[in-house]
């Protein structure tokens, strides 16, 4: 069977519709189903089974994490699923390696594992120090090495003796370390390249079990310092900011600067979570493997013929980031891994699922348009629900959603997208790029199609804005978080509230209103000029911006537990008729805007994850991969 191109894979699920088959869970709750009912791969390798047949191994990842390894017969598509044999605690593979002997290794959920495709089984697993490998490699003697997040842990496994050795943590920082590369020279010395706040190369001697840091403190800079094993038995690396003429050669624990260098890599089948190894031992080639499409394409390079087979697996679906009501009266949002857009229509109980431009962290409606703020690069998109969906491409006209802007590294992971009440201004906020501290604000004007990007130095240095609420007279209330960008260093000690003038983009006021608070989880503009807020998911408060003081506060811990929290949490929900609601992890509550009393309406049958919006008498929310709703009591 011939296939013309890989377009079969890329187009099969570009736009998909399906019936939801909503289920009544009782007590007012409904389960509307899985938004994106597929899994993502976290490593794909072409190999052979015990009979010498071409086979593909696929690490499967859904809302639970790395839950299983899939083995697919490349000729027939027959598949077999092997559950992860240890508790992985919602973690998943970020690195893996296919050894010269054909065994497949990975390390996540604080466990190292070996899978033997010839025996069709996991043949080894053992607990390690937390938590997951960010890089793995195979040494000349067959030893498998793994460097792990968040403390540059090091693990080795000898396939011959079956001994796993946990070498412990090699480096101490006050930020989460990403050891994105590990290499071993032919003398057995190990080199780990890490980032992101300040790049470093660790040199480790397995004989003495001693580690030393290569770069002095004043030589370190933001980013990752990579290391590579070459065919000559040596290892090469450089600082994050000098890949041109700043190369070093490492051997037997010593280093010498060599300036410019051209890599001659030793072939090792390893990479991050995006690993795809295509060459089968038979000489055939894996042309495509789509977990979304359930399709496998294998090519014979000699004849140029390709064969496509279908395969099956079980999945609980991709993780949902959050939902909001769109102008076409549907509930819309995005999923992560894979990155998809979804729309649920309550009137006909049907879903639409499309390819997404990245991870839709935050969603908001303004007028007849719907907007997405996403990870990575802090992008902003505009969607017109009345027009056909056209996959987004940066700088390409005619797309729907249309790409408006991005703002990396000032914002990389958005946490709030505010549609300002003036009808034409959007404000995007969030944490910065990997290794950075302090996020900014993006202001987009829909009338002028122009943007203003403020850095954290122009707002509150070393803070990122977590939550926003509009104020009268062209003002803006912001709540910060002390959290840095992924892998970054926390530098601020307390989160703050601030008031900004929208015209000048200058602060009128700011203060650490709640001593010790680390994050303003969410803010929402209430009646009479007051703002509802939550800090650290546990303290509810009411703020009077005119007086710049808190007029009410309540500890939620004992009575309600934590509020929902996500990268775009949407804790507060209003019905547009003067009623306000609060989403807690364990249920839906109503907030009296006059007395500020919070009353639990109903405990949810599932944990309430990301929020949350109102549509036609119901509050919609997410839990894992599924969309749920709750029918509000009638007056």
Long-range contacts (C-beta under 8 A, 24 or more apart in sequence): 1-306, 1-307, 1-308, 2-305, 2-306, 3-287, 3-297, 3-306, 3-307, 3-308, 6-287, 6-288, 6-297, 8-288, 8-293, 8-295, 8-297, 8-308, 9-288, 9-290, 9-293, 9-295, 9-297, 12-290, 12-292, 12-293, 12-295, 13-38, 13-292, 13-293, 13-353, 13-355, 14-354, 14-355, 14-391, 15-352, 15-353, 15-354, 15-389, 16-351, 16-352, 16-353, 16-354, 17-350, 17-351, 17-352, 17-353, 18-350, 18-351, 18-353, 19-349, 19-350, 19-351, 20-344, 20-349, 20-350, 20-351, 21-349, 22-349, 25-605, 25-628, 26-605, 27-602, 27-603, 27-605, 28-602, 28-630, 28-631, 28-632, 28-633, 29-602, 29-604, 29-605, 29-628, 29-629, 29-630, 29-631, 30-618, 30-628, 30-629, 30-630, 30-631, 31-606, 31-626, 31-628, 32-331, 32-344, 32-346, 32-349, 32-626, 32-627, 32-628, 32-629, 33-351, 33-626, 33-627, 34-316, 34-317, 34-625, 34-626, 35-317, 35-318, 35-320, 35-333, 35-335, 35-340, 35-342, 35-344, 35-351, 35-353, 35-622, 35-625, 35-626, 35-627, 36-317, 36-318, 36-320, 36-335, 36-338, 36-340, 36-342, 36-353, 36-625, 37-315, 37-317, 37-625, 38-62, 38-291, 38-292, 38-315, 38-317, 38-318, 38-338, 39-291, 39-313, 39-315, 39-317, 39-318, 40-291, 40-318, 40-337, 40-338, 41-289, 41-291, 42-66, 42-92, 42-93, 42-94, 42-96, 42-273, 43-93, 43-96, 43-106, 43-271, 43-273, 43-274, 43-275, 44-275, 44-276, 44-277, 44-286, 44-289, 45-96, 45-98, 45-104, 45-269, 45-275, 45-276, 45-277, 46-74, 46-277, 46-278, 46-279, 46-280, 46-285, 46-286, 47-98, 47-102, 47-104, 47-117, 47-280, 47-281, 48-102, 48-117, 48-118, 48-280, 48-281, 48-282, 49-73, 49-117, 49-118, 49-120, 50-117, 50-118, 50-119, 50-120, 52-281, 52-282, 54-280, 54-281, 54-282, 54-284, 54-298, 55-117, 56-286, 56-289, 56-296, 57-98, 57-104, 57-115, 57-117, 58-289, 58-291, 59-92, 59-93, 59-96, 59-106, 60-291, 60-313, 60-315, 61-92, 61-93, 61-337, 62-315, 62-316, 62-317, 62-318, 62-319, 62-337, 62-625, 63-316, 63-317, 63-318, 63-319, 63-320, 63-624, 63-625, 64-90, 64-316, 64-624, 65-89, 65-90, 65-91, 65-92, 65-108, 65-109, 66-91, 66-92, 66-93, 66-106, 66-108, 66-109, 67-316, 68-313, 68-314, 69-104, 69-115, 69-122, 70-311, 70-313, 71-117, 71-120, 72-289, 72-296, 72-311, 74-280, 74-284, 74-286, 74-296, 74-298, 74-309, 75-298, 75-307, 75-309, 76-309, 77-296, 77-309, 77-310, 77-311, 78-311, 79-311, 79-312, 79-313, 80-120, 81-313, 81-314, 82-115, 82-120, 82-121, 82-122, 84-109, 84-113, 85-113, 85-122, 85-125, 86-111, 86-113, 86-125, 86-127, 87-111, 91-131, 91-132, 92-132, 92-273, 93-132, 93-133, 93-273, 94-132, 94-133, 94-134, 94-149, 94-272, 94-273, 95-132, 95-133, 95-134, 95-135, 95-136, 95-146, 95-270, 95-271, 95-272, 95-273, 95-275, 96-133, 96-136, 96-270, 96-271, 96-275, 97-136, 97-137, 97-138, 97-144, 97-268, 97-269, 97-270, 98-269, 98-270, 98-277, 99-138, 99-142, 99-144, 99-159, 99-269, 100-138, 100-142, 101-142, 101-159, 102-281, 103-159, 105-136, 105-144, 105-146, 105-157, 106-133, 106-136, 107-132, 107-133, 107-136, 107-146, 107-148, 107-155, 108-132, 108-133, 112-146, 112-155, 112-157, 112-164, 114-157, 114-159, 124-157, 124-162, 124-164, 126-164, 128-153, 128-155, 128-164, 128-166, 129-153, 129-166, 129-168, 129-169, 134-178, 134-179, 134-180, 134-272, 135-179, 135-180, 135-181, 135-182, 135-192, 135-193, 135-270, 135-272, 136-182, 136-270, 137-182, 137-183, 137-184, 137-229, 137-268, 137-270, 138-268, 138-270, 139-184, 139-188, 140-184, 140-186, 140-233, 141-188, 143-184, 145-182, 145-184, 145-190, 146-182, 147-179, 147-181, 147-182, 147-192, 147-194, 148-179, 149-176, 149-177, 149-178, 149-179, 150-176, 150-177, 151-177, 152-177, 152-179, 152-192, 152-194, 152-202, 154-182, 154-190, 154-192, 154-204, 156-206, 167-204, 167-206, 167-209, 170-202, 170-204, 170-211, 171-200, 171-202, 171-211, 171-213, 173-197, 173-198, 173-489, 174-489, 174-490, 175-435, 175-484, 175-487, 175-488, 175-489, 175-490, 176-486, 176-487, 177-487, 178-224, 178-434, 178-487, 180-224, 180-226, 180-272, 181-224, 181-226, 181-227, 181-228, 181-237, 182-227, 183-227, 183-228, 183-229, 183-235, 183-237, 184-229, 184-235, 185-229, 185-233, 185-234, 185-235, 185-250, 185-251, 185-252, 186-233, 186-234, 187-233, 187-251, 187-252, 189-235, 189-250, 189-251, 189-252, 189-253, 191-227, 191-235, 191-237, 191-250, 192-227, 193-224, 193-225, 193-226, 193-227, 193-237, 194-224, 194-225, 195-222, 195-223, 195-224, 195-225, 195-240, 195-434, 195-435, 195-487, 196-222, 196-223, 196-224, 196-434, 196-435, 196-485, 196-486, 196-487, 196-488, 197-222, 197-435, 197-437, 197-484, 197-487, 197-488, 197-489, 198-222, 198-435, 199-223, 199-224, 199-225, 199-239, 199-240, 200-225, 201-225, 201-227, 201-237, 201-248, 201-250, 203-250, 203-253, 203-255, 205-253, 212-253, 214-248, 214-255, 215-239, 222-435, 222-436, 223-435, 228-263, 228-265, 229-265, 229-266, 229-268, 230-263, 230-264, 230-265, 230-266, 231-264, 231-265, 231-266, 232-264, 236-261, 236-263, 291-338, 292-338, 316-624, 316-625, 317-624, 317-625, 317-626, 318-625, 319-624, 319-625, 320-609, 320-610, 320-622, 320-624, 320-625, 320-626, 320-627, 321-359, 321-360, 321-361, 321-362, 321-566, 321-567, 321-568, 321-610, 322-360, 322-361, 322-362, 322-363, 322-566, 322-567, 322-568, 322-569, 322-570, 322-610, 322-611, 322-612, 322-622, 323-363, 323-570, 323-610, 323-611, 323-612, 323-613, 323-620, 323-621, 323-622, 323-627, 324-363, 324-364, 324-365, 324-370, 324-570, 324-613, 325-365, 325-613, 325-614, 325-615, 325-620, 326-365, 326-370, 326-383, 326-385, 327-365, 327-367, 327-368, 327-369, 327-370, 327-385, 327-386, 328-385, 328-386, 329-615, 329-616, 330-385, 331-613, 331-615, 331-620, 331-627, 332-363, 332-370, 333-360, 333-363, 333-622, 334-359, 334-360, 334-361, 334-363, 334-372, 334-374, 335-625, 341-372, 341-389, 343-385, 344-627, 346-615, 346-616, 346-618, 346-629, 352-389, 354-389, 354-391, 355-391, 357-381, 357-391, 357-392, 357-393, 357-401, 357-403, 361-413, 361-414, 361-415, 361-430, 361-567, 361-568, 362-414, 362-415, 362-416, 362-417, 362-428, 362-430, 362-567, 362-568, 363-417, 363-568, 364-417, 364-418, 364-419, 364-426, 365-419, 366-419, 366-423, 366-424, 366-426, 366-446, 367-423, 369-446, 371-417, 371-419, 371-426, 372-401, 372-417, 373-414, 373-416, 373-417, 373-428, 373-430, 373-568, 374-414, 375-412, 375-413, 375-414, 375-567, 376-408, 376-412, 376-413, 377-406, 377-407, 377-408, 377-412, 378-406, 378-407, 378-408, 378-410, 378-411, 378-412, 378-413, 378-414, 378-428, 378-430, 378-442, 379-403, 379-404, 379-405, 379-406, 379-407, 380-404, 380-405, 380-406, 380-417, 380-426, 380-428, 380-442, 380-444, 382-446, 404-444, 404-449, 404-451, 405-442, 405-444, 405-451, 407-440, 407-442, 407-453, 408-433, 409-433, 409-434, 409-436, 409-485, 410-439, 410-440, 410-442, 410-453, 410-454, 410-455, 410-456, 411-439, 411-440, 411-441, 411-442, 412-436, 412-439, 412-485, 412-486, 413-485, 413-486, 413-567, 414-567, 414-568, 415-464, 415-465, 415-466, 415-467, 415-481, 415-567, 415-568, 415-569, 416-465, 416-466, 416-467, 416-468, 416-568, 417-568, 418-468, 418-469, 418-470, 418-476, 420-470, 420-476, 420-502, 421-470, 425-502, 427-468, 427-476, 429-464, 429-465, 429-466, 429-467, 429-468, 429-478, 430-464, 430-465, 430-466, 430-567, 431-464, 431-481, 431-483, 431-484, 431-485, 431-486, 431-488, 432-456, 432-464, 432-484, 432-485, 432-488, 433-485, 434-485, 434-486, 434-487, 434-488, 435-485, 435-486, 435-487, 435-488, 436-484, 436-485, 436-488, 437-462, 437-484, 437-485, 437-488, 437-489, 437-490, 437-491, 438-462, 438-463, 438-464, 438-484, 438-491, 439-463, 439-464, 439-465, 439-485, 440-465, 441-465, 441-478, 443-502, 443-505, 452-505, 454-505, 458-505, 459-498, 459-500, 459-507, 460-492, 460-496, 460-498, 460-507, 460-510, 461-492, 462-491, 462-492, 463-492, 463-495, 463-496, 466-495, 466-519, 466-520, 466-521, 466-522, 467-520, 467-521, 467-522, 467-523, 467-533, 468-523, 469-523, 469-524, 469-525, 469-531, 469-533, 470-525, 471-499, 471-525, 471-529, 471-531, 471-545, 472-529, 474-501, 474-502, 474-503, 475-499, 475-500, 475-501, 475-502, 475-508, 475-545, 476-500, 476-501, 476-502, 477-523, 477-531, 477-543, 477-545, 478-523, 479-519, 479-520, 479-521, 479-522, 479-523, 479-533, 479-535, 480-519, 480-520, 481-518, 481-519, 481-520, 482-518, 482-519, 483-518, 483-519, 494-518, 495-519, 495-520, 495-535, 497-533, 497-543, 499-545, 499-548, 509-548, 511-548, 513-541, 513-543, 513-550, 514-539, 514-541, 521-563, 521-565, 521-569, 521-571, 522-563, 522-569, 522-570, 522-571, 522-572, 524-571, 524-572, 524-574, 524-580, 526-580, 526-593, 527-578, 527-593, 528-593, 530-593, 532-572, 532-580, 532-591, 534-563, 534-571, 534-582, 537-562, 537-563, 537-564, 537-565, 538-562, 538-563, 540-582, 540-596, 540-598, 542-596, 552-596, 554-596, 554-598, 556-584, 556-598, 559-598, 559-600, 560-584, 560-586, 560-589, 560-598, 560-600, 561-585, 561-586, 564-608, 564-609, 564-610, 564-611, 564-612, 564-621, 566-609, 566-610, 566-611, 567-610, 568-610, 569-610, 569-611, 570-610, 570-611, 570-612, 570-613, 571-611, 571-612, 572-611, 573-611, 573-612, 573-613, 573-614, 573-619, 574-614, 575-614, 575-632, 576-614, 579-632, 581-614, 581-619, 581-632, 583-608, 583-611, 583-612, 583-619, 583-621, 584-608, 588-619, 588-621, 588-630, 601-630, 601-632, 601-633, 602-630, 604-628, 604-630
